Amino acid sequence: MICVMGPSVSGKSCLIKRFVRGYYKEGAKYEPTMGDTYNTTVDFSGKSQKLQIRDGAGLYHFASLQTADINSGAVFIVTYGIDNRFQWEDVPDVIESIKKIKGHPPIALVGTKLDLAGDRYVTYQMGSDLANQLNCAFFECSSASNENVTKVFEWAAQFVEK
């Protein structure tokens, strides 16, 4: 299972819904996720593959679900909004929690909300450097514009049992 984790309002649900359902709802009211699971079949490199994607609970609202989300995951996507300092500061703790429970699974650090680059707090270099330091893959994407969304899940799919 691919588990998407990160602070509340970091773009987890939007990223997943853009990938699985192909849409982005502009201006949608924030609704905390208590941990939803999506099933989809994708075609990467001419091969059909079934994916199960867990939309992890926002860490502030439902911290008690974090351990269960980590235990269910085999591959992890850890999100933060590039426009949010507080989410950025939480990233190392999220990754440390994953590694404490799962050892060294595949983890991608994903800066979301690339469409808000004018409000950027976290530079590309900051994200890339932290990902290298924590031995993670690194992506930036925008659910609004669909930029790099598929790339994130193509990366994750390579680690999912076929």
ABEGO torsion letter per residue (X at the ends): XBBBBEBBGAGAAAAAAAAAAGBBBBGBBBBBBAGBBBBBBBBBGGBBBBBBBBBBBBAAABAAAAAAAAAABABBBBBBBAABAAAAAAAAAAAAAAAAAAEBBBBBBBBBGAAAAAABABBAAAAAAAAAAAGBBBBBBBAAAGBGAAAAAAAAAAABBX
